[in-house]
Amino acid sequence: MAIKIDSTDKEILRHLQQDALLTTKELASRLNLSPTPVYERVRRLEKDGVIKKYVALVDREKVLKDLMVFCSIRLKEHAQEAGARFVQEIVRLDEVQECYNISGDYDFMLKIVVHDMREYQAFLMNKLASLENIGSTHSIFVMSEIKHETAFLVS
């Protein structure tokens, strides 16, 4: 269900996506509004689920997660129950940062972050290959990250 968002809400979202630690007072100052209506708008955006949560973005290389891999997965069986089991198993794997159900030659696309190739091989052999419904995988290794954004424009 779409939520009605006006231009002030969009500005609030733009600022919070850049710095979620802004206080209500700082946010109000940037918007040339008083703190109370800004506070109420932020709370409404949270309550309506527009703002899902606040997080700290960690530099993966500084915590020794230097290798990023996109892994395409083709399932053996496509029955709803088999797909649901795969999803339940895949969300438990800490190395998997993102998982998408996709169309085309493969069924799922995973974004996996690990320390190095040795750790990826161990993940692939010991964790991913142990999932019962995987028919095949295809790994693509990221050589360099050109653009990575967490914020997006609200229209």
Secondary structure, 3 states (H helix, E strand, C coil): CCCCCCHHHHHHHHHHHHCCCCCHHHHHHHHCCCHHHHHHHHHHHHHCCCCCCCCCCCCHHHHCCCEEEEEEEEECCCCHHHHHHHHHHHCCCCCEEEEEECCCCCCEEEEEEECCHHHHHHHHHHCHHHCCCEEEEEEEECCCCCCCCCCCCCC
